[in-house]
Amino acid sequence: MPSAKHNQQPSPKAPVEIVDPVWLIRALAISLAAALLCAWLTACLLFYQGAWQLVLQPSHTLDRTPANVGFTFTSVRFGDFNTGQPHLNGWWIPASTASTSGASPLTVLYLHGGSGSLSDTLPVLSSLHSAGLNVFAIDYRGFGASDSSQHPDADRMAEDAATALDYLVATLHITATSIVPTGSGLGAALAVQLASEHHELPAVILDNPDPDPATTAAAARPSRVIPVRLLFGKRFAIAEPLEHLATPKLLIATGAPSNPALSALFGNAAKPSDIVVLPADNSNAATAALTDAMQRFLARTVPAGR
């Protein structure tokens, strides 16, 4: 009888799997592409969150006040944003002369540009004060003595501008028909937004607005990898709303109007609009020209009785 040992059949060998190298290359390429995409998306997200720094350079220094140029003023804290603590700082500079018509002086809500603090605005505030206007100038959150717990951005600055207007109307009891928002640089976009949302405001003054902030941001951080203009979006956009704003406008440019974008911005602005080109220096003549231009514009566009 044959033994069981001789009846056992050898086990067949398992087939050897051969991995297609093309598949490996494809898998590696897909993994690498996914990693690069994640890195790019992360870079875009970080840029989006920090894009405000491309156009905003706030300062917390307040080393000069209207008292340095001989003006009586009051430092104002306002805007509690439901916290019970004021978040904004501003200067109230009353007009030094009464209106010749007997009406109360117009009040300018001054919105400065994206750099510095109120201390850097004294030359412009002097011109506004010399035009016989009340002036209320503010620092946005993240600027000057206003709350610095959050960095400034377009939305917060627009909210701060609206809060300042509300303070003038609700707390100081100044009628909206006698308030003229006035913006410089990026602050001009905020002034246009206020005028667009409050048609009772009688006029708006724009001093050297940035015609295309997205281009300014792209120039500050040129990149072939990150779509700077796309990610910056419509922050501080002014061109489109200015084309539809029917409120009377005084548009101010300093120096020769050689900036094609600024010329196009002013040329496309809805009527009525006055365009004034001032000398590029800081001479007394330039200051007097600015004061005269504002007085003429306001006398013609804002009803005396309001």
C-alpha positions in Angstrom: 0.0 0.0 0.0 1.5 3.3 -1.1 2.3 5.7 1.7 0.3 8.9 2.1 3.6 10.7 1.7 3.8 9.7 -2.0 0.1 10.7 -2.6 0.6 14.3 -1.7 0.6 16.7 -4.7 2.9 19.7 -4.6 1.1 23.0 -4.0 1.0 25.2 -7.0 3.1 28.4 -6.7 1.2 31.7 -6.4 1.6 33.8 -9.4 3.9 36.8 -9.0 2.1 40.1 -9.3 3.9 42.5 -11.6 3.1 46.2 -10.9 2.8 48.3 -13.9 5.4 51.1 -13.6 3.2 53.4 -15.5 0.6 53.1 -12.8 3.2 53.9 -10.2 4.2 57.0 -12.1 0.6 58.1 -12.4 -0.1 57.6 -8.7 3.0 59.6 -7.8 2.1 62.3 -10.2 -1.4 62.5 -8.8 -0.1 62.7 -5.3 2.4 65.4 -6.2 -0.3 67.4 -8.0 -2.6 67.1 -5.0 0.1 68.3 -2.7 0.9 71.2 -4.9 -2.7 72.2 -5.2 -3.1 72.0 -1.4 0.0 74.2 -1.0 -1.3 76.7 -3.6 -4.8 76.9 -2.0 -3.2 77.4 1.4 -1.0 80.2 0.0 -4.1 81.8 -1.5 -6.0 81.5 1.7 -3.1 83.1 3.7 -2.9 85.9 1.1 -6.6 86.5 1.2 -6.5 86.8 5.0 -3.6 89.2 4.9 -4.5 91.2 1.7 -5.5 94.2 3.8 -1.8 94.8 4.5 -1.1 95.5 0.8 -3.1 98.8 0.9 -3.4 99.6 4.6 -0.5 100.8 6.8 -2.1 102.0 10.0 -0.3 103.9 12.8 -1.2 104.0 16.4 0.7 107.2 17.0 -1.2 110.4 17.8 1.7 112.9 18.3 -0.2 115.9 16.9 -3.7 117.2 17.4 -5.7 120.2 16.1 -4.3 122.1 19.1 -0.9 122.1 17.4 -2.3 124.2 14.6 -4.4 126.5 16.9 -7.8 124.9 16.6 -10.2 124.2 19.4 -11.3 120.6 19.3 -12.8 117.8 21.4 -11.5 114.3 21.4 -14.5 111.9 21.2 -14.9 108.3 22.1 -17.9 106.6 20.5 -19.3 103.4 18.9 -19.6 100.7 21.5 -20.6 97.9 19.0 -22.9 96.3 21.6 -20.0 95.8 24.1 -20.6 98.8 26.3 -17.1 100.1 25.5 -16.4 102.8 22.8 -14.3 101.4 20.0 -13.7 104.6 17.9 -11.8 107.8 18.5 -12.5 111.0 16.7 -12.0 114.8 16.7 -14.8 117.3 16.7 -13.6 120.6 15.4 -16.3 123.2 15.4 -16.4 125.9 12.8 -14.9 129.1 14.0 -17.2 131.4 12.0 -20.9 131.5 11.6 -22.5 131.1 8.2 -23.3 134.4 6.4 -26.8 133.1 5.6 -27.6 132.5 9.2 -27.8 128.7 8.8 -25.7 126.4 10.9 -22.4 125.5 9.3 -22.2 122.4 7.2 -20.5 119.5 8.9 -17.8 117.4 7.2 -17.4 113.8 8.1 -13.7 113.3 7.2 -12.6 109.8 6.3 -8.8 109.5 5.9 -6.9 107.1 3.7 -5.3 103.8 4.4 -2.1 104.9 6.2 -1.1 106.8 9.3 -3.6 108.2 11.8 -5.5 111.4 12.4 -2.2 113.1 13.2 -1.3 112.9 9.5 -4.5 114.6 8.4 -4.0 118.0 10.0 -3.2 119.8 6.7 -6.5 118.7 5.1 -8.4 119.3 8.3 -7.0 122.8 8.4 -8.3 123.5 4.9 -11.8 122.1 5.8 -11.8 124.3 9.0 -10.7 127.3 7.0 -13.7 126.8 4.7 -16.0 127.6 7.6 -17.0 124.0 8.2 -17.6 121.8 11.3 -15.2 118.9 11.0 -15.7 115.4 12.5 -12.6 113.3 11.7 -12.3 109.7 12.9 -9.7 106.9 13.1 -11.0 103.5 12.1 -10.5 100.5 14.3 -6.8 99.5 14.0 -5.7 103.2 13.5 -4.6 105.8 16.0 -6.4 105.7 19.4 -9.3 103.6 18.2 -9.6 99.9 19.2 -6.5 98.0 18.0 -7.7 94.5 19.0 -8.6 93.8 15.4 -6.8 94.7 12.2 -8.5 97.1 9.9 -10.2 95.9 6.7 -12.6 97.3 4.1 -15.7 96.0 5.9 -14.8 97.2 9.3 -13.8 100.6 8.0 -17.1 100.9 6.2 -18.9 100.0 9.4 -16.9 102.6 11.3 -17.8 105.3 8.8 -21.5 104.4 9.1 -21.2 104.5 12.9 -19.6 108.0 12.7 -22.5 109.2 10.6 -25.0 107.7 13.0 -23.1 109.4 15.9 -23.4 112.8 14.2 -27.1 112.4 13.6 -28.3 110.5 16.7 -25.9 111.9 19.4 -24.9 115.4 18.2 -28.4 115.9 16.6 -27.0 117.2 13.3 -29.4 116.8 10.4 -28.1 114.5 7.6 -28.9 117.1 5.0 -26.1 119.2 6.4 -23.4 116.5 6.6 -20.9 116.1 3.8 -18.8 112.9 3.8 -15.3 113.7 2.6 -12.8 110.9 1.9 -9.1 110.9 0.9 -7.4 108.0 -0.8 -9.1 104.8 0.2 -11.4 106.8 2.4 -13.0 108.2 -0.7 -14.6 104.8 -1.4 -16.1 104.8 2.1 -17.5 108.3 1.5 -19.1 107.2 -1.8 -20.6 104.2 -0.1 -22.1 106.4 2.6 -23.6 108.8 0.0 -24.9 105.8 -2.0 -26.7 104.4 1.0 -27.9 107.8 2.4 -29.4 109.9 -0.4 -30.3 112.6 2.1 -26.6 113.6 2.3 -26.3 116.7 0.2 -22.8 116.3 -1.4 -19.6 114.3 -1.2 -16.0 115.4 -1.6 -13.3 113.0 -2.8 -9.7 113.9 -2.4 -7.3 112.0 -4.6 -9.2 108.6 -4.5 -7.4 105.4 -5.4 -9.1 104.6 -8.7 -8.3 100.9 -8.7 -7.2 99.5 -5.3 -6.9 95.9 -6.7 -4.2 97.2 -9.1 -2.5 98.9 -6.1 -2.5 95.6 -4.2 -1.1 93.7 -7.2 1.7 96.3 -7.6 2.6 95.9 -3.9 2.8 92.1 -4.2 3.4 91.1 -7.8 3.0 87.4 -8.3 2.7 85.0 -11.2 1.5 82.2 -8.9 -1.2 83.9 -6.7 -4.0 85.7 -8.5 -3.6 88.9 -6.4 -6.3 91.0 -8.2 -8.9 88.1 -8.0 -8.3 87.5 -4.4 -8.2 91.2 -3.4 -11.7 91.4 -5.0 -13.7 94.6 -4.7 -12.3 95.9 -1.5 -12.5 99.7 -1.6 -14.0 99.6 -5.1 -15.0 103.0 -6.2 -15.3 103.2 -10.0 -18.7 101.4 -10.4 -20.5 103.1 -7.5 -19.2 106.5 -8.6 -20.6 106.0 -12.1 -24.1 105.7 -10.5 -23.9 108.2 -7.7 -26.3 111.1 -8.4 -25.2 113.1 -5.3 -23.2 116.3 -6.2 -19.5 115.5 -6.1 -16.3 117.5 -5.8 -13.4 115.5 -7.3 -10.0 116.7 -6.3 -6.7 115.7 -7.9 -3.3 117.0 -6.7 -0.8 117.8 -9.4 -1.2 117.3 -13.2 -3.9 114.7 -13.9 -1.3 112.4 -15.5 -2.8 109.2 -13.9 -4.9 107.7 -16.7 -6.9 105.6 -14.2 -7.7 108.7 -12.1 -8.6 110.7 -15.2 -10.9 107.8 -16.3 -12.5 107.6 -12.8 -13.3 111.3 -12.8 -14.4 111.3 -16.4 -16.9 108.4 -15.8 -18.3 109.8 -12.6 -22.0 110.5 -12.7 -23.1 114.1 -13.0 -23.2 116.5 -11.3 -19.5 116.5 -10.5 -16.9 119.2 -10.3 -13.2 118.4 -11.0 -10.5 120.5 -9.4 -6.7 120.0 -10.0 -4.6 121.5 -7.3 -0.8 122.3 -7.3 1.3 119.4 -6.2 3.2 121.4 -3.5 2.1 122.2 0.1 2.3 125.9 -0.3 -0.2 128.4 1.1 -1.5 128.9 -2.4 -2.4 125.3 -2.8 -4.2 125.3 0.6 -6.0 128.5 -0.4 -7.0 126.9 -3.7 -8.5 123.9 -2.0 -10.4 126.0 0.5 -11.8 128.2 -2.2 -12.8 125.2 -4.3 -14.7 123.6 -1.4 -16.5 126.9 -0.5 -17.6 127.5 -4.1 -18.8 123.9 -4.6 -20.7 123.7 -1.3 -22.3 127.2 -1.8 -23.6 126.1 -5.2 -24.7 122.6 -4.4 -26.0 122.6 -0.9 -29.3 124.5 -0.3 -28.8 127.4 2.2 -31.8 126.5 4.3 -31.1 122.7 4.3 
